[in-house]
Each structure stands twice: as C-alpha cells, then as structure tokens.
Amino acid sequence: MTRDAPARLVTSAAEVGRARWNAFANPEGVPDPHPFTTYEFFAALEESGSATRKTGWQPAHLVTSDGMLPLYLKSHSYGEYVFDHAWAEALERAGGDYYPKLQCAVPFTPVTGRRLLAASDAAREMLLKTAASAVKQIGASSLHITFLPESEWRAAGEAGYLLRTSQQFHWENRGYKNFEEFLGELSSAKRKNLRKERASVAAAGVEFDWLTGKDITEAHWDQFFDFYMDTGGRKWGTPYLTRDFFSRLGESLSHQTLLVMAKLGGRYIAGALNLFGEGTLFGRNWGAVEYVPFLHFETCYYQAIDFAISRGLKKVEAGAQGEHKLLRGYLPVPTYSAHLIVHKGLARAVDDFLEAERAAVAENIAELAQHAPFRKEN
C-alpha cells in the first residue's frame, strides 16, 4: 500500500490528523464521544512513547477515503487482554512466525468501543476486506480486532474472521438517586457486606476527592503516577504508560477524565483513573502506596458508582477480569474479538477451539448471573 492508493497504512495518529480521525470516530458529532476512540487518546499514547515501535506497538493505522481502522504492528502479545500466546507457540512449533501480527485495538485498554471507524455499513465492510489484504501484503501472520461491539463482531464473522468471546463485569444504573437506593436492591447479606466495607474505609479516616477538568494539576498527575508505578510494578513488572502520557491526557481529555484520589491524614495515598463518555464511566488504572482494608474496592468500584449516579451515567465498566466484582453489583457481560489467521492449519485449529470457548463463556456468564447479589423477585 502506498500513499497514492485509496487505502494506506500510516505510521502515527498525527499523520491522520485530529479533524479527520475524530470525524471517522464520531461521525454524528456527539458532545461526549467515546473517549477511547478519540484522536486525543491515541495521540497521547503514541506521542508519550507509550505505544511506539520501541515498545512493540508500531502504529500502522489503516485509512481509506471513507473510514479507518486503528492498527498496530505487534512484536509481542502484551497489553491486549485477549490472550493468544498459545496460538503463537503453536505456529512457532510448526515452523512459522507468529510475529509480526496486526492488532486493531486501543493499546493497554480492555474497553469495548467502535473499531471500524466509518459511518456506513459499506465502508465498514470495505475496512474489513482491506485489512485482510493488508495482513498478507505486509507479511503479518494475523489480524486481531479486540473489544469491538457485537454488531461489528458479527460483521467481521460474515467477512470470514474467526469469532471469540470473553467476559467482563459492568455496573448498570437503574435510575438510582443515590448509593443507598442501589444498596436497597441487593440481598440483605450483600448489602450488609458493602456497607461494612465502606464503613471500614471511612473509619480509617480516608477521604476522597473527585477531580475533573482544570481541577487536575500536574502535581496530581505526579502523585497518581507514583501510585501507578508502585502498584503496577509490584503486580506486572514494568507498567505500560509513561509519565508524559498522563500530562498529555490531562491537556487534551481532562473534560472526560475523573481522577479519584484517596486522602489519609492530609496526604494522598491512592488513586483511580477513569474516563467517561457516551453515558459510561470507564475504570482504567489504579495504584496505592499505603494499605487500607477495602481501599481498592472503595476507590475503584464504589466511588465510581457514586460518580455515575451523580452524573446520571448509564454504566460503569470496571476493566478486565475480577469475579470479585460480582458481589459488588457488577454483572457479567460478554466481550467480543475477531481474528484473521493466514496459516490455514492454525486457523482451523483456532476455529475449533473458539467454538468450544464461546459455549463455555456463555455458560459461565449464565451461571454467574444466577449468583448476582440482587434480591430475588418472588
């Protein structure tokens, strides 16, 4: 693909440009667009050195006259939250090379959102076909489109992509006036447990600040980055995001950012980064430098619910994994990914695996829903 072709791969979000990218990502011009499809978020990742060729996330965005696909050429499978390491090992055992591969995703962000950034069904269909051609032209092993909405997932299946499901836990706002009204819908035992956890944090003397927009200063980002590096370093080794990323996020998306900061004895000890748009609060990163029982649940889950209720938001998406969220009012929902694998033998094996996996995921979601903390209707 060349620059003169109708479709081309570009090496940065900046090469697409803010106006064109956001026109593709938000064709209807809604005032609070999905924050993780915006040019501002992708540019912050790339220009801060968080998602670059050096970190194994080489931008290769597919742009046509009618739409675009945010793509990265990957030399590993980290930071994706949809795991294909076993596929890579299988192909390499067979003498093939799994890397490089193409990844259509928001780097380091397990959040569902549009991936086929185009206004019409025809343009989205063309993006899927063109992306499949790009895989072969650049010599990649595969293309993986992760955390796409169900409608795009089904369109990818019709275009010949392999279909995968997984699960997350989301909280739904049923028109609650306050947190107590939400608690009133829980069973007695679960309601008692949540009150106990919240009371424990309050009794420890922890207070919370909700910071958005211009209230978020560089000093706040310094403190939050310390929390992020301390907790992320202990759990996962080297965290993905650079300090500069948070400054850039604050410069361009602070109006859609919520920083929940936990304070004890007059100093901040923990924080949770959230973004919001399209009626949803998205929980992203968390960190703490001091242990307080239940502080993680309060900072990441209960404060998020409080904020969502206060703003009239419809949902809270609290990130990947975590069946412990179920007991706190977050219910299981499916997530979707689509995969195109060039090697026919591996593609057949993965297709068989995914068929069984989809059935298992659906069964698990149904079973977990039976253990939801809400009161049973007579």
C-alpha positions as semicolon CSV with decimal commas, in nm:
position;residue;x (nm);y (nm);z (nm)
1;M;0,000;0,000;0,000
2;T;0,131;0,340;-0,093
3;R;0,033;0,693;-0,011
4;D;-0,124;0,730;-0,357
5;A;-0,352;0,428;-0,309
6;P;-0,715;0,472;-0,197
7;A;-0,623;0,283;0,122
8;R;-0,294;0,325;0,306
9;L;-0,121;0,241;0,630
10;V;0,009;0,543;0,821
11;T;0,271;0,547;1,093
12;S;0,105;0,770;1,351
13;A;-0,225;0,919;1,463
14;A;-0,072;1,259;1,384
15;E;-0,040;1,158;1,019
16;V;-0,417;1,102;1,007
17;G;-0,481;1,432;1,186
18;R;-0,717;1,529;1,465
19;A;-1,005;1,652;1,248
20;R;-1,012;1,355;1,012
21;W;-0,965;1,095;1,286
22;N;-1,243;1,239;1,502
23;A;-1,475;1,272;1,204
24;F;-1,436;0,898;1,145
25;A;-1,461;0,813;1,516
26;N;-1,757;1,039;1,590
27;P;-1,948;1,088;1,262
28;E;-2,262;1,209;1,439
29;G;-2,072;1,470;1,637
30;V;-2,199;1,368;1,982
31;P;-2,071;1,608;2,251
32;D;-1,933;1,337;2,481
33;P;-1,778;1,085;2,240
34;H;-1,636;0,752;2,349
35;P;-1,301;0,869;2,495
36;F;-1,110;0,563;2,375
37;T;-1,187;0,614;2,009
38;T;-1,077;0,979;2,001
39;Y;-0,767;1,110;1,830
40;E;-0,666;1,270;2,160
41;F;-0,631;0,936;2,340
42;F;-0,437;0,763;2,064
43;A;-0,210;1,065;2,014
44;A;-0,135;1,077;2,387
45;L;-0,033;0,710;2,380
46;E;0,188;0,746;2,074
47;E;0,346;1,085;2,139
48;S;0,425;1,000;2,502
49;G;0,630;0,697;2,398
50;S;0,379;0,452;2,549
51;A;0,264;0,293;2,220
52;T;0,554;0,301;1,976
53;R;0,772;0,069;1,771
54;K;1,017;0,062;2,061
55;T;0,753;-0,075;2,298
56;G;0,627;-0,327;2,042
57;W;0,327;-0,119;1,938
58;Q;0,421;0,023;1,597
59;P;0,135;0,237;1,462
60;A;0,007;0,120;1,123
61;H;-0,337;0,278;1,105
62;L;-0,541;0,178;0,801
63;V;-0,703;0,481;0,638
64;T;-0,942;0,486;0,343
65;S;-1,144;0,768;0,192
66;D;-1,447;0,660;0,397
67;G;-1,305;0,531;0,724
68;M;-1,017;0,397;0,927
69;L;-0,903;0,111;1,146
70;P;-0,665;0,188;1,436
71;L;-0,392;-0,071;1,376
72;Y;-0,061;-0,159;1,536
73;L;0,211;-0,391;1,412
74;K;0,298;-0,604;1,712
75;S;0,614;-0,794;1,801
76;H;0,456;-0,950;2,113
77;S;0,113;-1,011;2,267
78;Y;0,133;-0,796;2,581
79;G;-0,108;-0,518;2,673
80;E;-0,402;-0,666;2,481
81;Y;-0,615;-0,853;2,743
82;V;-0,728;-1,110;2,485
83;F;-0,472;-1,384;2,510
84;D;-0,326;-1,559;2,206
85;H;0,009;-1,677;2,343
86;A;-0,089;-2,042;2,286
87;W;-0,161;-1,966;1,920
88;A;0,182;-1,806;1,882
89;E;0,351;-2,107;2,040
90;A;0,160;-2,349;1,816
91;L;0,260;-2,170;1,498
92;E;0,621;-2,140;1,603
93;R;0,633;-2,512;1,691
94;A;0,512;-2,577;1,336
95;G;0,800;-2,371;1,199
96;G;0,610;-2,049;1,131
97;D;0,646;-1,694;1,262
98;Y;0,356;-1,550;1,458
99;Y;0,515;-1,208;1,488
100;P;0,474;-0,956;1,347
101;K;0,097;-0,954;1,372
102;L;-0,154;-0,672;1,324
103;Q;-0,361;-0,563;1,621
104;C;-0,670;-0,344;1,592
105;A;-0,710;-0,215;1,946
106;V;-0,674;0,070;2,189
107;P;-0,334;-0,013;2,341
108;F;-0,341;-0,127;2,704
109;T;-0,718;-0,066;2,721
110;P;-0,969;-0,354;2,763
111;V;-1,268;-0,133;2,685
112;T;-1,536;-0,209;2,426
113;G;-1,579;0,055;2,159
114;R;-1,607;0,101;1,784
115;R;-1,308;-0,026;1,590
116;L;-1,441;0,006;1,234
117;L;-1,439;0,385;1,232
118;A;-1,673;0,462;0,945
119;A;-2,027;0,594;0,907
120;S;-2,180;0,332;0,673
121;D;-2,212;-0,045;0,663
122;A;-2,049;-0,048;0,320
123;A;-1,747;0,144;0,445
124;R;-1,709;-0,088;0,744
125;E;-1,730;-0,392;0,517
126;M;-1,460;-0,241;0,298
127;L;-1,237;-0,180;0,600
128;L;-1,260;-0,548;0,694
129;K;-1,172;-0,660;0,342
130;T;-0,889;-0,409;0,304
131;A;-0,742;-0,503;0,641
132;A;-0,741;-0,869;0,539
133;S;-0,546;-0,776;0,225
134;A;-0,304;-0,568;0,432
135;V;-0,216;-0,868;0,651
136;K;-0,087;-1,060;0,350
137;Q;0,077;-0,763;0,180
138;I;0,295;-0,673;0,478
139;G;0,373;-1,035;0,569
140;A;0,195;-1,043;0,906
141;S;0,067;-1,371;1,045
142;S;-0,272;-1,245;1,154
143;L;-0,505;-0,962;1,241
144;H;-0,682;-0,932;1,576
145;I;-0,967;-0,688;1,638
146;T;-1,033;-0,675;2,011
147;F;-1,312;-0,532;2,228
148;L;-1,532;-0,439;1,936
149;P;-1,912;-0,405;1,976
150;E;-2,131;-0,703;1,894
151;S;-2,260;-0,550;1,570
152;E;-1,907;-0,509;1,432
153;W;-1,816;-0,855;1,563
154;R;-2,098;-1,010;1,363
155;A;-1,997;-0,813;1,055
156;A;-1,643;-0,946;1,094
157;G;-1,778;-1,300;1,115
158;E;-1,968;-1,250;0,791
159;A;-1,640;-1,132;0,635
160;G;-1,468;-1,459;0,731
161;Y;-1,299;-1,361;1,057
162;L;-1,287;-1,608;1,346
163;L;-1,508;-1,506;1,638
164;R;-1,413;-1,506;2,006
165;T;-1,592;-1,408;2,326
166;S;-1,482;-1,337;2,679
167;Q;-1,641;-1,161;2,976
168;Q;-1,618;-0,854;3,196
169;F;-1,824;-0,715;3,483
170;H;-2,022;-0,393;3,437
171;W;-2,248;-0,197;3,672
172;E;-2,581;-0,072;3,540
173;N;-2,751;0,242;3,666
174;R;-3,122;0,164;3,701
175;G;-3,212;0,524;3,767
176;Y;-3,078;0,532;4,123
177;K;-3,098;0,861;4,314
178;N;-2,805;0,767;4,539
179;F;-2,586;0,477;4,653
180;E;-2,832;0,380;4,928
181;E;-3,105;0,326;4,671
182;F;-2,871;0,095;4,482
183;L;-2,796;-0,093;4,804
184;G;-3,169;-0,135;4,857
185;E;-3,184;-0,366;4,556
186;L;-2,921;-0,602;4,697
187;S;-2,990;-0,904;4,911
188;S;-2,962;-0,842;5,283
189;A;-2,628;-1,023;5,321
190;K;-2,465;-0,849;5,025
191;R;-2,600;-0,510;5,132
192;K;-2,454;-0,562;5,477
193;N;-2,116;-0,660;5,329
194;L;-2,091;-0,349;5,111
195;R;-2,186;-0,120;5,398
196;K;-1,925;-0,290;5,616
197;E;-1,652;-0,238;5,354
198;R;-1,740;0,129;5,302
199;A;-1,762;0,191;5,676
200;S;-1,421;0,031;5,730
201;V;-1,256;0,272;5,485
202;A;-1,435;0,571;5,637
203;A;-1,342;0,462;5,990
204;A;-0,976;0,451;5,883
205;G;-1,005;0,822;5,812
206;V;-0,981;0,803;5,433
207;E;-1,146;1,084;5,237
208;F;-1,190;1,119;4,860
209;D;-1,151;1,393;4,604
210;W;-1,315;1,374;4,261
211;L;-1,101;1,570;4,018
212;T;-1,204;1,654;3,664
213;G;-1,115;1,914;3,405
214;K;-0,896;2,202;3,520
215;D;-0,902;2,074;3,879
216;I;-0,645;1,810;3,775
217;T;-0,298;1,960;3,805
218;E;0,048;1,832;3,718
219;A;0,102;1,775;4,090
220;H;-0,194;1,539;4,090
221;W;-0,053;1,353;3,790
222;D;0,285;1,326;3,969
223;Q;0,116;1,167;4,267
224;F;-0,104;0,938;4,062
225;F;0,193;0,824;3,853
226;D;0,375;0,727;4,173
227;F;0,073;0,516;4,273
228;Y;0,051;0,362;3,926
229;M;0,422;0,274;3,912
230;D;0,431;0,135;4,267
231;T;0,128;-0,093;4,231
232;G;0,183;-0,176;3,864
233;G;0,549;-0,253;3,923
234;R;0,471;-0,494;4,203
235;K;0,195;-0,671;4,009
236;W;0,306;-0,670;3,647
237;G;0,673;-0,573;3,631
238;T;0,707;-0,269;3,407
239;P;0,384;-0,065;3,367
240;Y;0,300;0,037;3,012
241;L;0,222;0,408;3,043
242;T;0,486;0,681;3,069
243;R;0,460;0,984;3,293
244;D;0,425;1,204;2,984
245;F;0,112;1,014;2,881
246;F;-0,079;1,141;3,184
247;S;0,020;1,502;3,115
248;R;-0,096;1,470;2,756
249;L;-0,420;1,309;2,871
250;G;-0,475;1,599;3,107
251;E;-0,409;1,853;2,833
252;S;-0,648;1,703;2,578
253;L;-0,910;1,493;2,761
254;S;-0,934;1,631;3,114
255;H;-1,301;1,721;3,049
256;Q;-1,370;1,348;3,012
257;T;-1,137;1,238;3,291
258;L;-1,221;1,155;3,652
259;L;-0,931;1,114;3,892
260;V;-1,047;0,966;4,224
261;M;-0,783;1,046;4,485
262;A;-0,787;0,888;4,832
263;K;-0,651;1,104;5,114
264;L;-0,539;0,995;5,462
265;G;-0,400;1,232;5,722
266;G;-0,391;1,518;5,474
267;R;-0,192;1,336;5,205
268;Y;-0,291;1,129;4,904
269;I;-0,223;0,757;4,934
270;A;-0,412;0,607;4,639
271;G;-0,592;0,696;4,321
272;A;-0,803;0,559;4,036
273;L;-0,809;0,693;3,681
274;N;-1,141;0,687;3,497
275;L;-1,264;0,832;3,170
276;F;-1,625;0,894;3,076
277;G;-1,830;0,945;2,761
278;E;-2,136;0,814;2,578
279;G;-2,307;0,769;2,914
280;T;-2,045;0,534;3,059
281;L;-1,771;0,565;3,319
282;F;-1,467;0,356;3,226
283;G;-1,237;0,250;3,510
284;R;-0,880;0,228;3,388
285;N;-0,579;0,239;3,621
286;W;-0,533;0,227;3,996
287;G;-0,247;0,245;4,242
288;A;-0,177;0,287;4,613
289;V;0,129;0,344;4,830
290;E;-0,036;0,252;5,158
291;Y;-0,257;-0,043;5,251
292;V;-0,602;0,018;5,395
293;P;-0,851;-0,272;5,404
294;F;-1,110;-0,247;5,124
295;L;-0,948;0,070;4,984
296;H;-0,926;-0,078;4,635
297;F;-1,297;-0,167;4,630
298;E;-1,395;0,177;4,759
299;T;-1,169;0,377;4,527
300;C;-1,232;0,181;4,209
301;Y;-1,586;0,045;4,244
302;Y;-1,795;0,232;4,499
303;Q;-1,664;0,580;4,423
304;A;-1,721;0,504;4,053
305;I;-2,083;0,411;4,126
306;D;-2,130;0,727;4,332
307;F;-1,993;0,940;4,049
308;A;-2,203;0,765;3,785
309;I;-2,521;0,818;3,987
310;S;-2,436;1,184;4,047
311;R;-2,379;1,243;3,673
312;G;-2,669;1,028;3,553
313;L;-2,436;0,792;3,367
314;K;-2,584;0,464;3,247
315;K;-2,297;0,225;3,319
316;V;-1,964;0,169;3,490
317;E;-1,715;-0,056;3,314
318;A;-1,454;-0,153;3,569
319;G;-1,193;-0,312;3,343
320;A;-1,077;-0,666;3,283
321;Q;-1,128;-0,982;3,487
322;G;-1,239;-0,991;3,850
323;E;-1,525;-1,216;3,960
324;H;-1,499;-1,036;4,297
325;K;-1,685;-0,751;4,123
326;L;-1,997;-0,967;4,103
327;L;-2,059;-0,942;4,478
328;R;-2,037;-0,564;4,448
329;G;-2,313;-0,521;4,195
330;Y;-2,113;-0,557;3,873
331;L;-2,276;-0,815;3,647
332;P;-2,111;-1,040;3,384
333;V;-2,139;-0,934;3,021
334;P;-1,976;-1,077;2,707
335;T;-1,693;-0,903;2,525
336;Y;-1,602;-0,970;2,165
337;S;-1,297;-1,007;1,942
338;A;-1,243;-1,113;1,579
339;H;-0,934;-1,282;1,435
340;L;-0,794;-1,346;1,090
341;I;-0,511;-1,602;1,068
342;V;-0,320;-1,658;0,744
343;H;-0,191;-2,008;0,824
344;K;-0,478;-2,238;0,725
345;G;-0,388;-2,519;0,965
346;L;-0,366;-2,287;1,264
347;A;-0,685;-2,110;1,156
348;R;-0,876;-2,440;1,152
349;A;-0,746;-2,537;1,495
350;V;-0,825;-2,196;1,643
351;D;-1,174;-2,202;1,489
352;D;-1,249;-2,533;1,661
353;F;-1,114;-2,402;1,990
354;L;-1,317;-2,080;1,968
355;E;-1,642;-2,266;1,905
356;A;-1,598;-2,456;2,230
357;E;-1,476;-2,147;2,412
358;R;-1,779;-1,939;2,308
359;A;-2,011;-2,203;2,451
360;A;-1,813;-2,216;2,774
361;V;-1,816;-1,836;2,810
362;A;-2,193;-1,820;2,756
363;E;-2,247;-2,096;3,012
364;N;-2,021;-1,923;3,265
365;I;-2,198;-1,588;3,223
366;A;-2,537;-1,754;3,274
367;E;-2,412;-1,934;3,584
368;L;-2,256;-1,622;3,733
369;A;-2,576;-1,426;3,671
370;Q;-2,756;-1,675;3,894
371;H;-2,529;-1,561;4,179
372;A;-2,589;-1,190;4,132
373;P;-2,617;-1,002;4,462
374;F;-2,959;-0,854;4,384
375;R;-3,273;-0,953;4,571
376;K;-3,468;-1,233;4,407
377;E;-3,814;-1,147;4,285
378;N;-4,097;-1,358;4,424
